[in-house]
Amino acid sequence: MTAMLAKGYDMAVVVVLDYVESLATFFTHHAHDEVNVLYAEVCDKEHTLGFDIEF
């Protein structure tokens, strides 16, 4: 399952945010345009994993 989702890539993007509201800013900020383009090319939205972990 993991190899299928990786599509031959050996990388991951890890985003650590202080607030869930920051997630909207992360995806819409102009500084992240290149990352958003790469994400759209590489990732299937139905196979993207997100975790809400609190310590």
N, C-alpha and C positions, 0 to 999 in steps of 0.2 A: 504494500500500500504506500509506504513512504517513498520508494523509488519512483512510483508512478506520479506522485504529486510533485516530486523534485524536478521532473522533466530534464534530467541531466545536470541541473545546477547543483552546486555545493555551497550555497550561501543562504543566509537568512537575514531578515530585517527584524531587529528587536527595538521596540519603542517603549520607553518607560515614561509615564506621565504622572503628574501629581494629582490631576483631576480629570474625570471623564470628559468634562467640557473641553479640555485641551485637545481631545482627539479631533474634533471638527476643525480646529485651527490648524492642526498638523496636516490634515489632508487638503485644506484649501489655501494654505499659505503659498505665495508665489515662489518662495525659496525651495519648495518641495516639488516643483513642476517636473523636473527630470526624474525624480523617484516615482512620481505618479505615472509617468509615461512608461517607465520600465515595469512597474507593477502591472499596468494594464496589458503589456505585451507578454509577461511571464506568468502571471497568476490568474487562475480561474477563481472568480468570486465565490463560487460554491465550494471551493477547496481551501479557502483562506481560514486560518485558525486565529481565534482571538481568545485571550484569557483575561479575566479580571481577578487579579491576585492582590490581596491586601495583607499587610504585615502589621 
